[in-house]
């Protein structure tokens, strides 16, 4: 697996974790920020053909 592929997958995992933490904290602002980051990371993965586990 290439470095780019792993970096994209890691970015998605981090965004998913941040979103979960924001939801647990009931922080609407952080949920919005984390959701945007996750959407961007998933878009990047799709554009480059990187398969991501648990894609929403």
N, C-alpha and C positions, 0 to 999 in steps of 0.2 A: 504494500500500500504506500502510495506516495505521501510526501510531506503535506502537500496541499490538501489532499483528501482527508488526512487525519486532522489537519487544522480546522477544516470546515466542520467535520463531525464534532470536534471538541467545542467549537463555537456554538453549535446547536445544543450540545449537552449543557454547557454553561448557561445559555439563555433559558433552557428548560428549567434548570435548577433555580435561577434567579426569579423566574415567573412563579414557581412553586413557593419560594420563600416569600415573595411579595404577597401572594394570595394568603398564605398562612398568617402573615402579619396584618392582613386586611388593610394594606396600603394601596389606595387607588392610583396614586401617582406612579409608584414603583411598578404596579401591575401594567400600567400603560407603557412605561418605558421598556419593561422586560418583554411585553407582547410585541412591541415594535422591533426589538432586537431579534426576537425569535423569528418573526416574519421575514426579516432581512436575511438572517442566517439560512432559513429554509429556502428562500428565493435563490440565494447564491448556490446552495447545494443543487437545486433543481437545474439551474442554468448550466452547471458544469457536470451534470450527470452523476452526482455523488449520492449514493443511497444512504438514507438516514433512518435509523431505527426509531420507531414510534413517531413518525412524522404526523403532525396534526393537520 
